[in-house]
Amino acid sequence: MAKHAYFQQDQADEDDHMLGMAKLQGYVPNTCLLGGFVVLSEVQLGNNPCWGCNGPREKCKGKPKQERILRDFY
């Protein structure tokens, strides 16, 4: 069963097909440890999944985390 993250593992589960698809499409590196559902949700919102991820960059090799700017939606 897919998880929201695999930070305690060396690699993501093979059965997380959404993460596999995101990796093939180049949204995240092949070593990403964020769950596929989370990754694709962030992509659909127009975000880079790495920006809000708290995962270990030494394992996942992802882009640096970025602070998000809160905006008013009036």
Contacts in CASP RR format, 6 or more apart in sequence:
PFRMAT RR
TARGET T0000
AUTHOR 0000-0000-0000
METHOD contacts of the structure
MODEL  1
MAKHAYFQQDQADEDDHMLGMAKLQGYVPNTCLLGGFVVLSEVQLGNNPC
WGCNGPREKCKGKPKQERILRDFY
1 15 0 8 1.000
2 13 0 8 1.000
2 15 0 8 1.000
2 16 0 8 1.000
2 17 0 8 1.000
2 18 0 8 1.000
2 19 0 8 1.000
2 35 0 8 1.000
2 36 0 8 1.000
2 37 0 8 1.000
3 13 0 8 1.000
3 16 0 8 1.000
3 35 0 8 1.000
4 34 0 8 1.000
4 35 0 8 1.000
4 37 0 8 1.000
4 38 0 8 1.000
5 33 0 8 1.000
5 34 0 8 1.000
5 35 0 8 1.000
5 38 0 8 1.000
5 55 0 8 1.000
6 12 0 8 1.000
6 13 0 8 1.000
6 16 0 8 1.000
6 33 0 8 1.000
6 34 0 8 1.000
6 35 0 8 1.000
7 33 0 8 1.000
7 54 0 8 1.000
7 55 0 8 1.000
7 56 0 8 1.000
7 59 0 8 1.000
9 33 0 8 1.000
10 59 0 8 1.000
11 31 0 8 1.000
11 33 0 8 1.000
12 19 0 8 1.000
12 20 0 8 1.000
12 32 0 8 1.000
12 33 0 8 1.000
12 35 0 8 1.000
16 35 0 8 1.000
16 36 0 8 1.000
18 35 0 8 1.000
18 36 0 8 1.000
18 37 0 8 1.000
18 39 0 8 1.000
18 40 0 8 1.000
19 28 0 8 1.000
19 32 0 8 1.000
19 34 0 8 1.000
19 35 0 8 1.000
19 36 0 8 1.000
19 39 0 8 1.000
20 36 0 8 1.000
21 40 0 8 1.000
22 28 0 8 1.000
22 32 0 8 1.000
22 36 0 8 1.000
22 39 0 8 1.000
22 40 0 8 1.000
22 43 0 8 1.000
22 49 0 8 1.000
23 29 0 8 1.000
23 30 0 8 1.000
23 32 0 8 1.000
27 39 0 8 1.000
27 40 0 8 1.000
27 43 0 8 1.000
27 48 0 8 1.000
27 49 0 8 1.000
28 34 0 8 1.000
28 39 0 8 1.000
28 49 0 8 1.000
28 50 0 8 1.000
28 62 0 8 1.000
29 60 0 8 1.000
29 61 0 8 1.000
29 62 0 8 1.000
31 59 0 8 1.000
31 60 0 8 1.000
31 61 0 8 1.000
31 62 0 8 1.000
32 39 0 8 1.000
32 49 0 8 1.000
32 60 0 8 1.000
32 62 0 8 1.000
33 55 0 8 1.000
33 56 0 8 1.000
33 59 0 8 1.000
33 60 0 8 1.000
34 49 0 8 1.000
34 53 0 8 1.000
34 55 0 8 1.000
34 60 0 8 1.000
38 49 0 8 1.000
39 49 0 8 1.000
42 48 0 8 1.000
42 49 0 8 1.000
42 51 0 8 1.000
42 52 0 8 1.000
43 49 0 8 1.000
48 63 0 8 1.000
48 66 0 8 1.000
50 62 0 8 1.000
50 63 0 8 1.000
50 64 0 8 1.000
50 65 0 8 1.000
51 63 0 8 1.000
51 65 0 8 1.000
51 66 0 8 1.000
51 68 0 8 1.000
52 65 0 8 1.000
52 66 0 8 1.000
52 68 0 8 1.000
53 60 0 8 1.000
53 62 0 8 1.000
53 65 0 8 1.000
54 65 0 8 1.000
57 64 0 8 1.000
END
